Amino acid sequence: MSPALRIGATGFGLIAVCYGFARFAFGLFLPQIDGDLGLGPSLGGIISGGSFAGYCIAIVASAVLTERIGARAVAVGAAIVAAVGMAGIALAPSPSILAVAVVVAGASTGLASPPMAAAVAAAVRQSRQDLTNTVINAGTSAGVALSGPIALAIAGQWRLAFGAFSAVAVVLAIAAAISLPASSGGKGAGGLPPMTGPVVRLISASFLMGAASTALWSFGGQLVSQQPGWGPTGPGILWACIGAGGIAGAWAGTLVGRFGLDPVHWSFLGLMSASILVVGSGIAPPALVLIGGALFGAAYVMLTGVYLVWGTHALPDRPATGLMVGFLTIAVGQTAGAPLFGFLMAGPGAGPAVMCFAAVALLAGAFRARSADDGLPA
């Protein structure tokens, strides 16, 4: 098996578990968790924001650790942290314990991404690195797509779901220990990355996109469950559509190579904005809402792939740190966005919150990936 295929398959599975299960499945099961533990929209938003905050801390630590101790050890640690966090969610007796477990589970996603970028840089030939990185990144969608049918199959048993997810994370820890190289994949010095033009613009764009995405990642289940004609199975079906659509994100590297970073960036920010409006409008028929969910999944994973390529090209000697910059800032935006959306939803209502966050997605397009003097693809 070639290094690209071996590392790509392991990374795809690890990202599916850490992102699709440990981080984003909370939004899918939030209506059921709310019913059992009485969270309310404001507390639900704060807990979701806590998950993103845990991610922020972990991804910085992961980039540093990957450069010091290598990809394999950090990736195995990510899977173990995911298993512990999701087991905690499954067993949580109260909102406070749940909040801690959600933060731990969310931290696993921050740990997972930098070592995969480093593994690709260390063992995959350069011509295949962008494609391999974006295929791994699309594992998010596989996890989301699987969590939707699981939610439908177990009929609201969210504790059972997170227990099963925890067991899968243990399996991925073993796979990572066997399949990934120990190398860090980088040659540059540690410490803070230089604040060059591409890096600053990446931070600005990814922050706004991350904030906008919480409209559906954290509250998509509640938005559709409150709409007429949607039964208890609605959120699960929506999640499956979001995940299925997100598989398209595997082609981010190919599209960037053909059309350039900026056109792909602008196109999918527009798609994200439109999908947020469709899913959260409250007036679209269910079929159109599900199409909107699929388009949101495609847009989100495609955009994270864009930021991944943007970061690794901006810091080619430090791929783990290059990925960390964009993904950290997405999570900072999500940390701010989830509580804000929850407060807007509890106050002015879902409609104004949805319109505001759709506009934020478009605003991210004001920041270009490349200027005349930057060494990034046009």
N, C-alpha and C positions, 0 to 999 in steps of 0.2 A: 504494500500500500504506500502511495506517495506521501511525502510529508504534508503537502497541501490537503490531501483527502483525509489523512489521519487527524491532523490538527483541526481542520475544518469541521469534521464530524463531531469530535469531542467538544470543541468550542461551541458549536451549534447547540448541542445538548445541554452544556453547562449554562449558556445564556438563556435557553428555554426555561430551565428550572429556576434560575435566580431571578430573571426578569419576569417571565410569564407567570410563574407560580408564586415566588416569594415576595414579589413587589406589587405587580399589577392585579393579581387575583383578589386582593383585598377590596378593590373597587367593585368587582363582580359580586362578591359575597356581602358587601356592606349592607344592603337592605335586610338580609337575613340576620347578620350580626347585630344590626340596629334593633331588630325585633326582639332578639334574645337578651341583649345587654342594655338596651335603651340609651343609645349614644346621642341621637339627634344630629341634625346636619352640621351644626357648628363644631361639636366634639368630633364628629366623623371627619370633618375637614382638618382639624388640628392633628388627629391621629395620622391621617394620610400625609400631612405635612411633616410629621415626625419621621415617617418612613423615608421620605425624601431627604430629611436632615441627616439621618443615619447614613444614607448613601453618600452624602457630601463628605462627611468625615472619612468614611471608609475608602472612597476612591482616591483621596489624597494619600492616605496611608498605603494603599495598594500600589500606587505609582512609585512611591519611595521604596517600599519593600521589594517590588519587582526588580528595580534597578540594583538592589543590594543582595537579595537572596535568590532571585530567579523566578521564572514564570511558573514552574511546576508547583512549588511549595505554596505560592499565593493562590493559585487556582484551586488546589485541594482545600486550602483554608476557606475559600469562598463557598465551596459546596458544603463544608461542615457547618459554617455559620448559617447558611440557608436552612439546613436540616434542623438545627437547634431553634432558630427563630420560628419556623413553621410548626414545629412540635409545640412551642410555647403558645402560638395562636390557637392550635387545636385544643389545648388544655386550659386556656385562659378562663378564670371564673369571674372576672370583673373587668370593667373598662381600663383600670389602671394597669393590671397585668397584661391585658391585651395590647395596650399602648407600648409597653416595653418590648413585647414579643414582635410587634409590627416593626419597631425601629431596628431590632436585631435582624429580622428577615430582610428588611430593606437594605441594611448594610451589606448583605451578601452580594448585591448587584454591583455596588461600588468596588468590592474586592475582585469581582470576576472579570471585568472588561480589560483593565490594563495588562494583566498577564497574558491574555489572549493576543493582544496586539504585539507584545514582546515575543511571544512564541512564534507568531507568523513572521516577524522580522528576523528571527534567529534561524528559522528552518525552511522557509518557503522562498523560492526564487522571486526576485523583485518584480518580474512581469506579472506574477500571479498574486501579489500581496493585496492590492486593492480589492480584487474579486474575493479572495479568501476572507479578508476582514469583513466585507459587507455581507457575505454569506453567513459568517458566524453571528454578526449583528442581527440578522433576520431570525435567529433562534428565538428572540423575544416573541415573534408572531406565532411560532409553533407552540410555545407555552401558553399564550393567550388563547389560541384556537383550540387547544386541548382542554383548557380549563372550562370553557363554555359547555361543551358536551358533558364533561364530568359533573358540572353543576346541575345540568338537566337530569342526568342519570341517577344521581343520589338524592334528588328531590329535597333540596334545602339542607342537607346534612353537612354544613360547612366545617364542622369539627372533623368529621371523617375525611373530607376532602383535603384539609391541610395536614392531617396525619399521613395520608397517602403521598402527598407532595413531599413531605419530609423524608419518607422512605426512598423516594426516587432520588433525592439530593444525595443520600448516602451512596447510592450506586454511581452517581456521577463523580463523587469524590474518588472512588476507586478507579474509574476510567481515566480521570485526569492524572492520577499518580502513575498510571501505566503509559499513557500516550504522549504527554507533553514534555518538551525539552526543559532542562534545568536553567538554560541560559536566560539572561535578561533581555537579549536582543538589541541592546543599546550600546553606544560608544561614548556618549556625551557625559559631562559632569552632572552631578545631582544638583538639588536646589531648585529655586524658582525658575521657571522658563523666562526668557527675555520677552518683554512686552512689545514685540514688533507689531507692525500694522495688521498683518493677517491674524495674529493672536488676539489683539484687542477687538477686531471686528467679529471674530469667532465668538468671543465671550459675550458681546452684545447681542448677536443674533440668536445664539443658543439659549441665553437667558429668557428672551421673549418667547421663543418657541416652546421652551419647557413650561413656562407659566401658562401659556394658552392651552397646552395639551391636558392640563389637569381638569378642564371642563368635562372631558369624557373619561379620562383614566380614573379619576377619583369619584366622579358623580354621574357617569353615564348610566349606571344601573338604576340610580334613583330617578334620573331624568325620564327614562322610559317607563319605569314602574308607576310613575305618577300620571302618565298619559292615558286617555281613554282607549280601551280596546287591548291594552297590554295586560296579560295575566302574570302570574309568578314566574313563568318560564321566559318572559321577555328579556330580562337581563342576560340570561345564559345564551340565548340565541344571538343577541347583539354582540356578546363577547366572542362567540365563535366567528361571526362575520368580521369583527375587527382583526382577529388573529389571522383568518384566512386572507384578508386583504393585505395584511402586513408582510406576507411571504414575498410580495413584489419587491420589498426592500432589499432582497438579495441581489437585485440587479442595479443597486445604487452605483457600485463601482463601474459597471459597464456604461451606464448612462452618463456618469461624470466624464469618463474617458472619451465618449463620443460627442457630448454637447457642452461640457465644461461645468464647473461648480455653480456659477451664478444662475444660468438658465434653469438647471435642475432645482436649485434652491428656491427660486421665485415660484416656479410652477407648483411645487408641492406645498409651499406655504399657502398659496391660493386655494389648493385643494383641501388643506387642513381647515382653513377658515370656513369654507363652504360646508364641509362635513359637520363641523361643530354647530353651525346654524341649522342644518337639516335635522340632526339627531336631537338637538335641544329645543327646537321651535315649539313643540307641542301641537303642531297642526299638520305635520306631514303624515301620510298614511304609513302603516307599519312596514310595508315593502320598501318604501323610499328611505325610511329610517335605517333599515338594515343595509341598504346600499350605501347610505351615508357612513355607517359604521365601517364597512369594508374599505371605503375611500379614506377614512380617518386612519385606519390601520396601515394602509399603503403609504399615506403621506408621512405618518410619524416615523415608521421604520426607515423609509427612504431618507428623511431629513436627518435622522441620527446617523445613517450611513454617510450622508454628505458631510456632517460635522466630524465624523471619524476620519474620512479622507482629508478633509481640510486640516485637521490637527496633526495628522501624521506627516503631511506634506510640509506644514509650517515648521515642524520640529523633527526633521528626518533622522537625526542622530539619537533622538529620545522618543521612540514610538509610544511607549507606555505613558509618558508624560503628555505627548501630543494628544492622545486619545483622552487622557484625564481632563485636560483643559476644557474641551467641548462638553464632555459628558458630565463633568462636575457642574458646569454652568447651567446645563439643562436641569440638573437636579436642584440647584439653587433657585432657579425659576419655578420649579415645581413646589419647592418648599414654601415659597412666597405665594404661589398661585392657588394651592389647594385651600388654605384657610380663607383667603380672600374670596374665592368662589363660594365657599360655604357661608360666609357672612352675607354676601350679596344675595344668595339664594334664600337665606333666612329672613333678609330684610326686604329690599325692593322686589325680589322674586326671581324665578328661574329665567324668565325672558330677558330682562336687562343684564343678568349675569352672562348669559350665553352670547348676547350681542357684544358685550364688552370684550369677552375673551376671544371671539372671532376676529375682532379688530386688532387685538394684540398680536395674533398670528401674522396678520398682514404687515404689521409694523416691523417685524423681524426682517422683512425683505429689504428694508432701507440700508442694511449693512451688506456690502459686497465682499465676496470671498477674495477677490483679487483686485489690485490696482496695477498701474502700468509697471511698477518697479518690483512687484512681488513675484516670487518664483513658483506660483501655484497655477494649476490648469485654469484656463480662462473661464 
